[in-house]
Amino acid sequence: MSQHLFDHHVVILGGSYAGIAAMRRLSKNPKLKVTLIDQHPYHFLQTEGYELISSNTSFEETIVSLPALCANYDNVTFKHRRVDSIELNHKRILLNDGEESYDTLVLALGSVTKRFECDSNVYNYSSGAKSLRGALKLNQFFQDELYKRLESDKKAKENFNIIVGGAGLSGVEIAAGMQHFFNRYYRSNALSCATLHIHLIASRETILNGMHRNIIKTATKRLKKLRVKVHTKSRIASISAHETLLTDGTKIPFDFMIFAGGTTIAPCLENVMLEQTPRGQFVVDAYLRATNDESIYIVGDTASLHDKKGNPLPPTAQTAIQSGEHAANNIILTQTHQSLKKANIKIQGLAIALGGKYAAIDLGFIRMSGYPAYLVKKLIERLYKWPLWWTAYRGFKNIDSCEI
């Protein structure tokens, strides 16, 4: 379709869970021109990143093609571009090779791992796990270390420490998945895993702070069985060379570090003059708009989301999807001159991977763990990605007409 056939141009920055949810909903309104912009040509399924890190799946199983996905819709264009900056006064986005103007903007860039201040050597030797690149980097590193221990008897006897900073959902899943992977590898190759130590750093009294006590108990027991070393009521105070000092005085030498305890907004948003929280997320009103610019909706991890009672919501895929859909609905209501609806985002349950075919599920009215919970978690993941894969598969026939 040509530009003049559209009444309104909506630009979505970020092919995240929230961005895709918004795009799919907006695509149903033929009067809207929708442009989805992302620096990567794929949507990364972060909920399955832990399996990629621990070699339980391949990278192609954790991505969805954005060009193919967008090619299904007549009013949607995908642009594989990097966002350099946003000029709010001119409603213009500066890209690495041009610019894009908008009538309404949806910020759905998610978040990036917030790292600790440390020397460049350690900084480059550490990683986050929120991106496909980060997950692949971690997986390759672990594979290399295991290979070294397989080939060298001397290397196999050396201590090897991995620190996971942060014992929330991501930190626990990564620690459990990695330890299970190492344990399985060493058993199958008749090598001792006693020299490998994964240290999980929890700033609160327990891991998974804020979750139901039965889920915390189950996860703690599982980590202990896997031999993950959990440090509670401690934070990383400083990092020097390859040694971490915790606030309780404990010193832990390490070979690799994973940051899973904090996030911040994407670098291209750092100078955007919108109201932010102390944690770096953007403040939104009851309709998910920026507080000082009603033409901008902010969704997913980029926004500071709350439930109807004002309680902060964790940055999960389900809250991102709900926020993306709600923002899109309000944009459509605006075009039809109807009253906007206040967001009512809810946590409908949590599924936690705990290494191998073991998980814990909290649906509020029912909680389970072990293999049955693992099957439920895999079903939830497939119910999300399989429709996207099918849509992308159909979109490949139109890929030549999709601007990338």
N, C-alpha and C positions, 0 to 999 in steps of 0.2 A: 504494500500500500504506500501511497505517496504521503508526504508530510501534511498537505492541506486537508486531507480527509479526517484528521484527528483534531479533537477539540482541546486536548490537554496532554502535555508531555510529562511523564513520570520517570525519573531516573533512579534506579536502585544501585547503590554502591555495595557490592559484596554478594557473592554467590554462596552465602552461608545458609544454615537451616532457616533463619529468619528471612533472608533475601529471596530464597527460592519459594518459600511459602507466600510471600507478598507477590512475587512475580506471577505465580500460578493463579492466584485469586484475581489480580488485576487483568490478566489475559482474557478473562471472561467478559470484559467490558470493551466492545469494539471501538468506542469513541476515545479510548485512551491509547496513546503511543507510549510503549514501555521500553526502556533501554536498561539492560542489566550490564554493569561494568565490573570486571574482576581482573586482577593481575594474573590469575591462573585460569586455564581453560577447563577446570574441573571443580566439582563440589566434593570436598573431603568429608567422609563420614567419620567424624571424630569419635563417635560412640564405639567404633570398632578399631580405633587406633591402637588400643592396648594389645589387640590380637596381632596387629602388624608388627609392633615392637617385639613381641615374644614369638614371632615366626609361626603363628597359628593361622595366618592367612596371607595372601599375596596382595601387593599394592593395588592391582586392578580391581580387586574385590572391595576396595574402600573408596572408590571414586565414581562420580557420575559426570559424563561429558556435558558441560554447560552449552557449547555451541549446538550440539544435537538436541538437548532439552529445549532450548529456546526456539529452535527451528520448527517446532510443532505449532507455534502460535503465529497468526498473521500479523498481530500488532506488537510482537516482541522482537527486539534486536539484541544480540549479545555482542559486546565489545571486549576483546582481550587486550586490556590496557592497564597501565599503572596510573593510579591517581596521585598527582603531585600536590595539589592543594585545592581548596574550595573558596571561591569568592562569593560570600553570602550576599553582598550588596548588589551584585550583578546577576545572581542566580546562575553562576557559571562554575563548571568544574574544569580545572586545568589537568590535562592528561600528559603522558610522556610524549605524545606525538600530535597533540591538538587540544581541542576543548569540546565541552558538551554543555549546552544550556538546558535548563529545566524549568518547569512550572511548579512541580512538587518533587522534593527529594526525599528518598528513603535511605537512611544510613543503616546499613546492615553488615558492617565490616568485621563484626565479631570482636575478638580481643587477641592480644599477643602475649606471650609469656613475659613476665616481669622478672628480670634477673637481678641478682645481688651485685653490689659494687665489689669488684675484685680485679686483680691484675689481668692483663690481656691474655696471658698464657692460659690461665684457668678459665677465663670467660669463653675462649674459643674451644675449650676442651669440655665444656658443659653444654647442656641443651635443654630445650623445652620440648613438649610433645603435642602441641596443639595443631601443628601443621603436618602435611604429608612429608615434607622435606625433613622435619624434625624426627618424625617417627621412623622414616627410612634410615636416617643417620644413626639413630639409636640401635636399630636392628642390625645394621652393618657393623657397628662397633662391637656389639656383643658376639656376633658371629666370628669376627676376627679374633677376639679374645679367646673364645672357645677353641678355635683352630690352633692358636699358639700353644694352648695347654694340651691339646691332643698330640701335637708334634714334638713338644719338649717336656721331658720328665721334670726338668728343673723348673720350668715355667709353671707347670701344673701344681707345684708345691708352694708357689708364692701366694701370699695373701692378696686378695683383690677386693677392694671396697667400693661399693656404689652407694651414693647418697641420693635419696629422693626427698627433696625439700617440700613439705606440704602433705598433710594426711587427710585431705578432703577426698572427694570421689575419685578424681583423676590420679592422685598420688597413691591411693590404696590399690586401684586397679592396675596401675603400672607396676608397683612393687610386687603384688601377688602374681601378676602375669609373668614377669621376668624371673622371679624366684622359682616358679613352677617350671618354666622353660629350662632353667639351669639344672634343676633337680632331675628332670626327665633326661636331659642330655647326659649328665654324669652317670646316671644309672645305666643308660643304654650303652655307654662306652666304658663302663667299669672303672671310672675315675672318681676320686673323692671330691665332693663339693664343699668340704669343710673349710676350704681356704677362701670361698666366696662369701662375702657378707653384703647384704643389702640393708641399709639403714634408712628407716622411714622416720622423718622428723615431724612430730605433731606438737604444735604450739599450745594446744589445750590439754585437758586432763585425759581425753580419749581421742582416738581416731574418729573420723566421720562426725565431728561435732555437730549437734543439732538434729541428728537422725534418731530414730527410735532405739531405745536401749537394747532391744532384742537383736536389731540389725548390727549395732555396734558390738555386742557380745559375740555374735556369729562371726563377724569379720575379724575381730581380735583373735578369736580362737583359731580361725583359718590361717591367719598370718603366722601365728605361733607354730602351728603344725608345719607350715612351709619353711620355717626358720628365718623369717624376716625379723630383723632386730628393730623394734619400735622404741623410739625415744619420745616420751610424752612430757608435757609442760616445759618444752624447750624450743627455742628458736635459734636460727643460725645468726650468731653475733658477728662473726667475721670469717673471711676466707683468706688464707695466706698460702701461696704456692699450692701444694696439694694437701692441705690440712684445714679442717673446719673446726672452729671454736663455737660451741653451743653456749647459750646463756646460763646453763647450769654448771659450766666449767668443763664439760666433757670435750675432749679433743678427739677428732676422728680423721685419720689420714684417709684420703680417697683417691681413686683412679679416675672416676667419672661421676658427674653430678647431673641430676635431672631436676629442673625447677618446675614444681607443680603446686606451689603455694600462693601464687599471685599472678594477676594479669593486669594489663593496661590497654588503653585504646591504641588503634593502629597509628603508626607514625604520621601519616598524612592528615590526621585529625588533631594533632597536637596544638596547632595554631588556630583552630576554628573557634571563633568567639561565641560559644554556646555555654550555658551554665553546666558546670561539672560538679561531681561529688568529690570528697577528699580522696577517694579511691580511683578517680580518673574516669568514671563513667559519666555519661551525659544525663542530666536531670530531664524528665519528661512530665507533661501534665497528665491528667486522667485519660486523655485520648491518645497518648503516646506521641504527642508533638513536642518539639523543643519549646522550652518555656519562653524564649524570646524570639521565636520565628515560627509562625504557624504553617509555613509552607514546607517545614521539615519534620518528618517523622523519624523517630529513632527506635530501633528494635533490636532484639537479641542481646548479646553480651555487651554491645556498645551502650545500651541504656541501663539506667538504674531502675529495675522493674520491681513493682510491689503488688501484693494481692489487694483485695478490696478492703482489708482491715489495716492496710498500711505496712504490713510485714514485708521485709525485703525477700525477694525470690532468688534462689541460686541460679547461676548461669548454666542451664541445662538445655538440651536439644528441644525438649517439649515446651519450655517457656519461650524459647526463641521462635519456634513454629507458631505458637499461639499469638505472640506479639506481632509477627509478620502478617498473619492472616487478619488480625484486628486492625492494624494500620491500613492495610489494603481496603478493608471494608469501609473504614472511615473516609478514605480518599474517594471511593465510589459514592458514598453518601454526600460528600461535598459537591460532587459533580451533578448530583440530582437535587441539590438544594434541600437536603434533608438534615435533620439534627444528628450530630455525631453521637456515638455511643461510648460510654466509659469502658475502659478495659476491665476485664474480669479474668485475669490469668490465674490458673490454678496448677499446683503440683498434683498430678493424678496418680503418682506412684514413682518409685525409683527402683532401678535394676542395677545391681553392682556385680561386676565380674570379679571373681576371686581366684583366678588361676585355673587353667585347664577347663574341664567341664563342670565347673562349680561356680555358683552365683548366689546372691541373696536378693530377694524381691520384697519390697514394701509397697503394698497397694492400699494401705490404710486399714481396710477391713480384713485383709489377710496378709500374712507374712510367711515366706518359705525360704528354704535354702537348699544347697546341694545341686544334684543333677536336674531335678524337676525345675528348679528356679533357672538353671542354665538354659533349659529348653524354652521356657517362657521368654527369657531375655532374647534368645536368638529369633524367636517368632516375632517379637516386637521390632527387632532390627530389620527383618526381612519384609515385614508389612510396610515399612517405610521405604526401603531402597528398591524393592522389586518393581513397584509402580513407576518409580523414576527411571529405572533401567529400561522398562518397557517403552515408556514415553520417549526416552533418548534413542532407543533402537528404531522407533518409527521416524524420528526426526532426522536420521542420517540421510534419508533420501532427499531431504530438502537442504542439506548442509551447504550446497553451493550457493544458495541464495541468502545464507546467513552471514552477515558482516562480522568477520573476526579480525 
